[in-house]
Amino acid sequence: MKLFPFSASERHCNVVQEVGDVLTAERQVATTVFDLDGTLADTSRDLIAAANACLGRRNGAWLLDAEIDASTAFAGGRAMIRLGFSRLGSGWSEDDVDAAYPIFLDRYAEAIDSHTVLYPGVRDALDTLAARGCALAVCTNKPEALALELLGRLDILGSFGAVLGADTLPVRKPDPRHLLETIRRVGGDPGASVLVGDTANDRETALRAGVPCILVAFGPTGADIARLAPEAVLDHFDSLPAMVEDVISRHQSETALHGSQSGNIN
């Protein structure tokens, strides 16, 4: 079973040959794992609306703004609740955040896709990757039931062989086991996988798992995403299939080269 046909791998064939041709004919299936919020879809408006419905108004105005606070929306429900409470002033604690969180989830579930849209090019990119034999999965810190519901409403749930949410396992991102188990469930191998995400949390997860990372540049923190030093930065999903090929191929070649150098030292 070959890694789906990487034109990029040909550019590295000389390196691979020098280290003993570790990329053999029996290669692992390539796996692309996606974050959900801020990566596949812009969910910020529905997340902010649910948080506001939970928090209420101050002087007639909502506490959170869909534009200004979009990056906080992608940091999760508790992050939005904390931000809202901070704007109300002192006198709140993490116990208050914990108490408000289930209410937020209920409000979000009631209107999960009122304003949510896929980023341009997502469907075509998923179809192209699948056609090339790439296994696809989602690893998100959104509760699993909500992730499945949203992906179904966006009509892309069938593209993924596995969807792991914040409550699927006892751990979640940035714990690397969340990502590694996602890869395992689609029959993948970390050495032939890549994580596509949008935050420092995704970058940390990939680093800890030893998996290369592609970060998107079209989210609210896109302008600063390069400072996280991912293996690649994605400006549009049209570029993703070729980028996945190149990133995995480079990762495998570099891993093989480092292994050869270690062997020579020993």
C-alpha positions as CSV (number, residue, x, y, z in Angstrom):
1,M,0.0,0.0,0.0
2,K,1.7,3.2,-1.1
3,L,1.5,6.6,0.3
4,F,-0.7,8.4,-2.1
5,P,1.4,9.5,-5.1
6,F,3.6,12.3,-3.9
7,S,5.3,14.3,-6.6
8,A,7.1,15.9,-3.8
9,S,8.6,12.6,-2.7
10,E,10.5,12.4,-6.0
11,R,12.3,15.6,-5.0
12,H,13.6,13.9,-2.0
13,C,14.5,10.5,-3.5
14,N,18.2,11.1,-3.5
15,V,18.1,11.8,0.3
16,V,16.0,8.7,0.9
17,Q,18.4,6.6,-1.1
18,E,21.4,7.8,0.8
19,V,19.9,6.8,4.1
20,G,19.0,3.3,3.0
21,D,15.8,3.8,1.2
22,V,13.7,3.8,4.3
23,L,10.6,4.8,2.3
24,T,9.9,1.4,1.0
25,A,7.4,0.3,-1.5
26,E,5.1,-0.8,1.3
27,R,4.4,2.7,2.6
28,Q,1.9,3.8,5.2
29,V,-1.4,5.3,4.2
30,A,-1.2,9.1,4.4
31,T,-3.5,10.6,7.1
32,T,-4.7,14.2,7.3
33,V,-6.2,15.2,10.6
34,F,-8.2,18.4,10.9
35,D,-9.1,20.7,13.7
36,L,-12.7,21.9,13.3
37,D,-13.5,25.4,14.6
38,G,-11.4,28.0,12.7
39,T,-9.9,25.3,10.5
40,L,-12.6,23.7,8.4
41,A,-15.4,26.1,9.3
42,D,-15.8,29.7,10.6
43,T,-17.9,28.9,13.7
44,S,-17.1,32.1,15.5
45,R,-20.5,33.9,15.1
46,D,-22.5,31.0,16.5
47,L,-20.1,30.4,19.3
48,I,-20.2,34.1,20.3
49,A,-24.0,34.1,20.1
50,A,-24.3,31.1,22.4
51,A,-21.9,32.7,24.9
52,N,-23.8,36.0,24.8
53,A,-27.1,34.1,25.4
54,C,-25.5,32.5,28.4
55,L,-23.9,35.7,29.8
56,G,-26.7,38.2,29.1
57,R,-26.3,41.9,28.5
58,R,-24.7,44.8,30.2
59,N,-26.3,48.2,29.8
60,G,-28.3,46.7,26.9
61,A,-25.3,45.5,25.0
62,W,-23.9,42.0,24.5
63,L,-20.7,41.3,26.4
64,L,-18.9,39.7,23.4
65,D,-18.5,41.0,19.9
66,A,-18.5,38.6,16.9
67,E,-15.7,40.4,15.1
68,I,-13.5,41.6,17.9
69,D,-13.7,38.4,20.0
70,A,-13.5,35.8,17.1
71,S,-10.1,34.5,18.2
72,T,-11.5,33.9,21.7
73,A,-14.3,31.9,20.3
74,F,-11.9,29.5,18.7
75,A,-10.2,29.1,22.1
76,G,-13.3,27.4,23.5
77,G,-16.5,28.0,25.5
78,R,-14.8,28.5,28.8
79,A,-12.5,31.1,27.3
80,M,-15.5,33.1,26.1
81,I,-17.2,32.8,29.4
82,R,-14.1,34.0,31.3
83,L,-13.8,37.0,28.9
84,G,-17.5,37.9,29.4
85,F,-17.2,37.6,33.2
86,S,-14.1,39.8,33.1
87,R,-16.0,42.5,31.4
88,L,-18.7,42.4,34.1
89,G,-16.0,43.1,36.7
90,S,-14.8,41.3,39.8
91,G,-16.6,38.8,41.8
92,W,-16.5,35.7,39.7
93,S,-14.5,32.5,39.9
94,E,-13.8,29.3,38.0
95,D,-16.8,27.8,39.8
96,D,-18.9,30.3,38.0
97,V,-17.3,29.4,34.7
98,D,-18.0,25.8,35.3
99,A,-21.6,26.5,36.2
100,A,-22.2,28.6,33.1
101,Y,-20.5,26.2,30.7
102,P,-23.4,23.6,30.4
103,I,-25.8,26.5,29.7
104,F,-23.5,27.7,27.0
105,L,-23.4,24.2,25.4
106,D,-27.2,24.1,25.5
107,R,-27.5,27.5,23.8
108,Y,-24.9,26.5,21.2
109,A,-26.7,23.2,20.4
110,E,-29.9,25.1,19.8
111,A,-28.4,27.2,17.0
112,I,-25.2,25.4,16.0
113,D,-25.2,26.4,12.3
114,S,-27.1,29.6,12.0
115,H,-24.1,31.6,10.8
116,T,-21.4,28.9,10.4
117,V,-19.9,28.4,7.0
118,L,-17.1,26.2,5.6
119,Y,-14.0,28.0,4.5
120,P,-13.7,28.3,0.7
121,G,-12.3,25.2,-1.0
122,V,-12.9,22.8,1.9
123,R,-15.1,20.3,0.0
124,D,-12.9,20.1,-3.1
125,A,-9.8,19.7,-0.9
126,L,-11.4,16.8,1.0
127,D,-12.5,15.1,-2.2
128,T,-9.1,15.5,-3.8
129,L,-7.3,14.1,-0.7
130,A,-9.7,11.1,-0.5
131,A,-9.4,10.4,-4.2
132,R,-5.6,10.2,-3.7
133,G,-6.1,7.6,-1.0
134,C,-5.5,9.8,2.0
135,A,-7.3,8.9,5.2
136,L,-9.2,11.9,6.8
137,A,-10.1,12.5,10.4
138,V,-11.1,15.3,12.8
139,C,-9.5,15.9,16.2
140,T,-11.3,18.7,18.0
141,N,-11.8,20.1,21.5
142,K,-15.5,20.6,20.7
143,P,-17.6,17.9,22.5
144,E,-17.9,14.9,20.2
145,A,-21.7,15.0,19.9
146,L,-21.6,18.7,18.8
147,A,-18.8,18.0,16.4
148,L,-20.7,15.2,14.7
149,E,-23.9,17.3,14.6
150,L,-22.1,20.3,13.0
151,L,-20.1,18.2,10.5
152,G,-23.4,16.5,9.5
153,R,-25.2,19.8,9.0
154,L,-22.3,21.1,6.9
155,D,-22.6,17.9,4.8
156,I,-19.0,16.8,5.2
157,L,-19.3,14.2,8.0
158,G,-19.0,11.4,5.5
159,S,-15.6,12.5,4.4
160,F,-14.0,11.5,7.8
161,G,-13.1,8.0,9.0
162,A,-13.0,9.2,12.6
163,V,-14.1,12.2,14.6
164,L,-12.7,12.6,18.1
165,G,-13.9,15.3,20.4
166,A,-13.0,16.8,23.7
167,D,-14.9,14.1,25.6
168,T,-14.1,11.1,23.4
169,L,-11.0,10.2,25.5
170,P,-9.9,11.0,29.0
171,V,-7.5,13.5,27.4
172,R,-7.7,16.2,24.8
173,K,-5.4,18.5,22.8
174,P,-2.7,19.5,23.5
175,D,-2.2,16.1,25.0
176,P,-0.6,14.2,22.0
177,R,-2.7,11.1,22.8
178,H,-5.8,12.8,21.4
179,L,-4.1,13.2,18.0
180,L,-2.3,9.9,18.0
181,E,-5.5,8.0,18.8
182,T,-7.3,9.8,16.0
183,I,-4.6,8.7,13.6
184,R,-4.8,5.1,14.9
185,R,-8.6,4.9,14.4
186,V,-8.3,5.5,10.7
187,G,-5.5,3.0,10.3
188,G,-2.8,5.7,9.9
189,D,0.8,6.0,11.2
190,P,2.1,9.2,12.8
191,G,5.1,9.1,10.5
192,A,2.8,9.5,7.5
193,S,0.4,12.0,9.0
194,V,-0.2,15.7,9.3
195,L,-2.4,17.9,11.5
196,V,-4.2,20.9,10.0
197,G,-5.1,23.5,12.6
198,D,-5.4,27.2,13.4
199,T,-4.0,27.8,16.9
200,A,-1.0,27.5,19.2
201,N,-2.9,24.6,20.8
202,D,-2.8,22.7,17.5
203,R,0.9,23.4,17.0
204,E,1.7,22.2,20.5
205,T,-0.3,19.0,20.0
206,A,1.5,18.2,16.8
207,L,5.0,18.9,18.3
208,R,4.3,16.7,21.3
209,A,3.0,13.9,19.0
210,G,6.0,14.2,16.6
211,V,3.6,14.9,13.7
212,P,4.1,17.8,11.2
213,C,1.6,20.6,11.3
214,I,-0.1,22.9,8.8
215,L,-1.7,26.1,10.2
216,V,-4.3,28.1,8.4
217,A,-3.7,31.8,7.7
218,F,-7.3,32.8,7.1
219,G,-8.5,32.8,10.7
220,P,-8.6,35.8,13.1
221,T,-5.0,35.1,14.2
222,G,-3.8,34.3,10.7
223,A,-1.5,37.2,10.4
224,D,0.6,36.0,13.3
225,I,0.4,32.2,12.6
226,A,3.9,32.0,11.1
227,R,5.5,32.9,14.4
228,L,4.4,29.4,15.6
229,A,6.8,27.9,13.0
230,P,4.5,25.2,11.6
231,E,5.9,23.1,8.7
232,A,3.6,25.0,6.4
233,V,1.1,27.9,6.3
234,L,-2.1,27.4,4.3
235,D,-3.6,30.5,2.7
236,H,-6.4,28.7,0.8
237,F,-7.7,25.1,0.8
238,D,-7.0,24.9,-3.0
239,S,-3.4,24.5,-2.0
240,L,-3.9,21.8,0.7
241,P,-3.6,18.5,-1.3
242,A,-0.2,19.4,-2.7
243,M,0.9,20.9,0.6
244,V,0.0,17.7,2.5
245,E,2.1,15.7,0.1
246,D,5.1,17.9,0.4
247,V,4.9,18.3,4.2
248,I,4.6,14.5,4.8
249,S,7.3,13.7,2.3
250,R,9.8,16.2,3.8
251,H,9.0,15.0,7.3
252,Q,9.7,11.4,6.3
253,S,12.9,12.3,4.5
254,E,14.2,14.4,7.5
255,T,13.3,11.6,9.9
256,A,15.2,9.1,7.8
257,L,18.2,11.4,7.5
258,H,18.3,12.0,11.3
259,G,18.0,8.3,11.9
260,S,20.9,7.5,9.6
261,Q,23.1,10.2,11.2
262,S,22.3,8.7,14.6
263,G,23.3,5.3,13.4
264,N,26.6,6.6,12.0
265,I,27.4,8.2,15.4
266,N,26.7,5.0,17.2
